[in-house]
Amino acid sequence: MGDAVVEKGAVLITGAGRGIGREIALRLAHLGYPLVLLSKTEAHLRETQALCAALVPSRVLVLDVTREEEIPILRECLADVPRLHAVVNNAGVGEWEDLETLSTAAWDWQIATNLRGPFWIIRETLPILKRQRCGLYVNIGSDCSLVGMPRRAAYNASKFGLVGLTVCLRTEGSAHGVHAAMVYLGKTDTYFRNHRPGSRSNALTGRDAAEPVAFVIDAYPRIVIEEISVFAPGEHLAGTRSLL
Ligand SMILES: NC(=O)c1ccc[n+]([C@@H]2O[C@H](COP(=O)([O-])OP(=O)(O)OC[C@H]3O[C@@H](n4cnc5c(N)ncnc54)[C@H](OP(=O)(O)O)[C@@H]3O)[C@@H](O)[C@H]2O)c1
């Protein structure tokens, strides 16, 4: 008698409508993970879902991670998901501006999306992962999680903050079998900051960026990879990672 086939648990991906999130979805679909695709724009999510449809079942959740009143929909959406393998906090935004002229609105938007959003997603899903006594958070960081850069005050603060949130989550989660990873990505050729794929030279492709994320998820729970940094060769942050 052969080994029983173990059904893979689902993976929730925020910002799955396009860019890196969509590529993570596609990579995980090829690996056979059922998906919960969360993002702001339904049309983008439906395109991602269509691309994964031949490979795995998926559901779409239109939700803005900056709006607290929308967060409880997530719990409803996950209620009949038999097992949640991982949660990827990928939705993120950036706007570069000198500190002196950075508006409060731009500051709030970046902190709300990149830091408070993951906090709410984690707060809502942590009871599920604890109950399972297994589950992985993968939080998407940046070179701006590791080094300060001019004109990135809000983005730097949000991405450094996400590291702090992740480290705390590890300390609270470990007794319950819950783990958390940071994946630090360098410049990636997506829609980020109103770019268009194809417009950024010396950058990772969305697919390049998705590869290590899927690797960390697929390795779990056999091994726990807590941190991984991925950069295009010219973007390599040699010698600047002394912070962590
Ligand atoms: N691109 C880079 O150079 C780079 C480098 C390092 C790290 N990162 C990080 O990688 C992550 C993904 O970025 P990306 O390059 O893939 O950007 P992207 O191409 O602009 O895609 C971002 C995705 O996040 C979604 N999103 C934005 N705000 C949201 C909100 N409030 N609620 C729910 N979903 C929201 C977008 O939704 P819509 O479908 O509505 O647009 C979109 O699907 C971010 O955390 C970013 O900080 C990017």
The ligand as a Gaussian input file, in Angstrom:
#p B3LYP/6-31G(d) Opt

LIG

0 1
 N        8.857000      46.239000      -6.109000
 C        9.925000      46.441000      -5.351000
 O       10.934000      47.061000      -5.775000
 C        9.961000      45.895000      -3.943000
 C       11.200000      45.736000      -3.310000
 C       11.232000      45.216000      -2.018000
 C       10.064000      44.891000      -1.367000
 N        8.866000      45.080000      -2.011000
 C        7.652000      44.743000      -1.268000
 O        6.971000      43.726000      -1.973000
 C        5.575000      43.818000      -1.664000
 C        4.770000      43.728000      -2.961000
 O        5.124000      44.830000      -3.777000
 P        5.000000      44.773000      -5.379000
 O        6.307000      45.223000      -5.900000
 O        4.431000      43.507000      -5.818000
 O        3.932000      45.964000      -5.611000
 P        2.703000      46.053000      -6.636000
 O        3.096000      45.507000      -7.957000
 O        2.260000      47.488000      -6.553000
 O        1.581000      45.099000      -5.998000
 C        1.076000      45.386000      -4.721000
 C       -0.149000      44.558000      -4.427000
 O       -0.597000      44.911000      -3.092000
 C       -1.972000      45.275000      -3.142000
 N       -2.315000      46.294000      -2.135000
 C       -1.822000      47.561000      -2.031000
 N       -2.431000      48.192000      -1.024000
 C       -3.313000      47.313000      -0.474000
 C       -4.254000      47.403000       0.576000
 N       -4.414000      48.533000       1.281000
 N       -5.007000      46.318000       0.860000
 C       -4.878000      45.175000       0.151000
 N       -4.022000      45.050000      -0.874000
 C       -3.249000      46.109000      -1.186000
 C       -2.163000      45.826000      -4.555000
 O       -3.539000      45.787000      -4.837000
 P       -4.191000      46.190000      -6.256000
 O       -4.361000      44.894000      -6.967000
 O       -5.442000      46.872000      -5.894000
 O       -3.201000      47.092000      -6.957000
 C       -1.301000      44.855000      -5.371000
 O       -2.011000      43.673000      -5.653000
 C        5.394000      45.109000      -0.884000
 O        5.303000      44.814000       0.483000
 C        6.666000      45.887000      -1.166000
 O        6.986000      46.757000      -0.115000
 C        8.782000      45.557000      -3.284000

